[in-house]
Amino acid sequence: MVAKPVFRTCGLTGLKIHDEAEKLIKANAVVAIVVLAVGGLFGLLVALTRWPSVHLLPADLFYLALTAHGIDILIVWCIFFEVALMYFASAILLGSRLAAPKMGWVAFTLMVLGAAITNWKVLEGNSSVMMTSYVPMQADPLFYVGLILFAVGALIACFIFLGTLVVAKAEKTYEGSIPLVTFGALVACIIAVYTIASGAIILIPTFLWSIGLISHIDPLMYKVVWWGMGHSSQQINVAAHIAVWYAIAAILFGAKPLSEKVSRLAYLTYVFFLQIASAHHLLVEPGLSSSYKIFNTSYGMYLAVLGSMIHGLTVPGCIEAAQRKKGFNKGLFEWLRKAPWGNPVFSGMFLSLIMFGFLGGISGVTMGVEQINIMIHNTIYVPGHFHGTVAVGTTLAFMAITYFLVPALWQREIVAPGLAKLQPYLFGLGMGVFSLFMMGAGTLGVSRRHWDMAFSDAPHAFSHAPAAYLMMGIVGVSAVVAVVGGALFVLIIVASVLFGKPIKAVAPAPAPSPVASYGSEEHPSVPGTFTLALLFLTMFVLYYFVNWKYLASTWLLS
Amino acid sequence: MSITPPPQKVWFNEPVDKVELLWVGMALVWALIMFAMMPLWHLKGSQNMSNEAYRISPDVYQARVDAFVEKFKVGEEGKAKTPVVRPPAGSDVYLLARLWEWYPVLELEQGKSYRLHLSSLDWQHGFSVQPANINLQVHPGIDEVVTITPTTSGDFGIICNEYCGIGHHTMLGKIRVVAGK
């Protein structure tokens, strides 16, 4: 017999919360944050080793820690949190029961088991193959098994999300179209499904190769398919954290999209064009034609970049429109100045938005140019870029929404509000500087995934420019600042969940009241956002062409 | 709100504000400019990826490198006594990557072009010439041919920037570019 779903009404938001969905969201979010702590610790060890004057770990442990950091943060932390978000965006936002909660626990168990097995093998020291595990370098067979189990779990979670959309529609828990945030989660889910498919296509044969059942995996083929998972998994993050931005804008400001059509079409460009951009990672590979590289890495003429640039306008734009509606109308930026900068939900979200665009976005598109990539491939510029996307973009956005989820789901107040106020700035700005100076060191040729930039044991002598050492020093210092911010986040959230003052839902709060309709038909004026967007475009154009100029000054290649 | 269903059932027909349309237009134009830059650089620019590559077995590649070294060797250099090779301008130059060395040391002339062959005998490696900052991926089983023209002179390091195991950070080769006469 199937038990009747149990619901409660959220005292904060008036949302209808399915008991089983809530438990699953909590479980996935808790594991995500534990993994963030573990992965962050490995990250600290990596950063302290790359800080030239500290050079903490010996080489073998450095490569081990780097492998663990990559897998735990880029894959495990992000996906666990995204599963929680998918359940939230479906069951909770639609006021529906979660489809097949038992399968949700199966998915959860598989993911925990998979992550644990892969971590165990990495920590054993015989699988320091980096997150990418490029063949013919080989890891322990169980390393691949762990990743496969994790992926199967994540796939089940995706189908529970899709099932919940079907259930909500069938049981008429909402009217009309799904909310924009749920739409964003749906886009993330679709990308996740083909990401996991790519992962299965390459990791299963690689596992069979590692136990000797297949004699050879072609290294180039491996990379083409592996990046169908590796890059696309980061596009799940993009779709998910943009949904978080929209969600926070709605939660804090009652913001309504400037236009449902524009925002949703921008999301749709992701579904069509993000996947092919995984060819970004193959720009300087031999054996692939330039036309393949140019079409694919430009996301089919930069149409997915167009999508991101649109969100770059519409997310702050919807906040500006909401703030102006409330009377913050003076000048270009009163709406932004008078925003709740002391609330970590807002400050985290807005820092994430700005830095994702300016640091991660601009650098990502520029380095993804076929020719410019010649100057950047596998230098430390690359991790500089993706800390500008995954750390200050995704992770900071996820941190921001956690400050909302704890009172909403755990019904606990955030402890140490003073520290919580500071936390997004420490993590965000620390990571921002970290990312910027890694990119700087990369343009000076410092290699990524490299233990010794002094080459002390090499057969020849080579020394990097002193500026490269200085920049790697700044990278080390800013990493420490960011890690302090990250640790503070974990401590505040764990302490709030365990010891936070319970929030008593006195009376069922009124249903969320959207601010009066100021949809596109009323021509919302967002001059401040448009100014920011123009500033962004100017920076983008300048940076893009500076790189071409720099490229033109190096050796000739054809 | 973004967390509630759109108030209008047929939201697709809502008019879109000028600011949004203007921005979409600007972003689209920028996207197309960026897209055009890559083919344009293939036509007008001098730093482009080669499209020439062949399947090759590591043994055959090694034999070619050995023959090349024998023919043009002018000396030895470094802790491992790596041969130094000075090939004539315009010729085929072979560089080999393996755990954990670049072999041999190349001596090239500034302003002259060479057909540089790159391949690995074992795992993947990263050919990173510094401080010229040229970074190419090197695969086992693929003979990649790049026409390269050094425009600056001096000693350049070849850093391996694709992680290749525990000795990765010791994998450093050398290209010496002699100033043109």
Interface residues (C-beta under 8 A of the other chain):
Chain A: A59 D60 Y63 L93 S128 M130 Y134 P136 M137 Y174 E175 G176 S177 I178 P179 L180 V181 D218 P219 L220 Y246 A247 A249 A250 I251 G254 A255 K256 P257 L258 S259 E260 K261 V262 S263 L283 V284 E285 P286 G287 S289 S290 K293 I294 S298 M301 Y302 L303 V305 L306 M309 I310 L313 T314 G317 C318 V365 V369 E370 Q371 N373 I374 M375 I376 H377 N378 T379 T443 L444 G445 S447 R448 R449 H450 W451 D452 F455 D457 A458 P459 H460 F462 H464 A465 P512 P514 S517 G519 S520 E521 H523 P524 S525 V526 F530 A533 L537 F540 V541 Y544 W548 L551 A552 T554 W555 L556 L557 S558
Chain B: M1 S2 I3 T4 P5 P6 P7 Q8 K9 W11 F12 E14 P15 V16 D17 K18 V19 E20 L22 W23 V24 M26 A27 L28 W30 A31 L32 M34 F35 M37 M38 P39 W41 H42 G45 S46 Q47 N48 M49 S50 N51 A53 E77 G78 K79 A80 T82 E101 V105 S113 L118 D122 W123 Q124 G126 S128 V129 Q130 P131 A132 N133 I134 N135 L136 Q137 V138 H139 P140 G141 I142 D143 E144 V146 T147 I148 T149 P150 T151 T152 G157 I159 C160 N161 E162 Y163 C164 G165 I166 H168 H169 T170 M171 L172 G173 K174
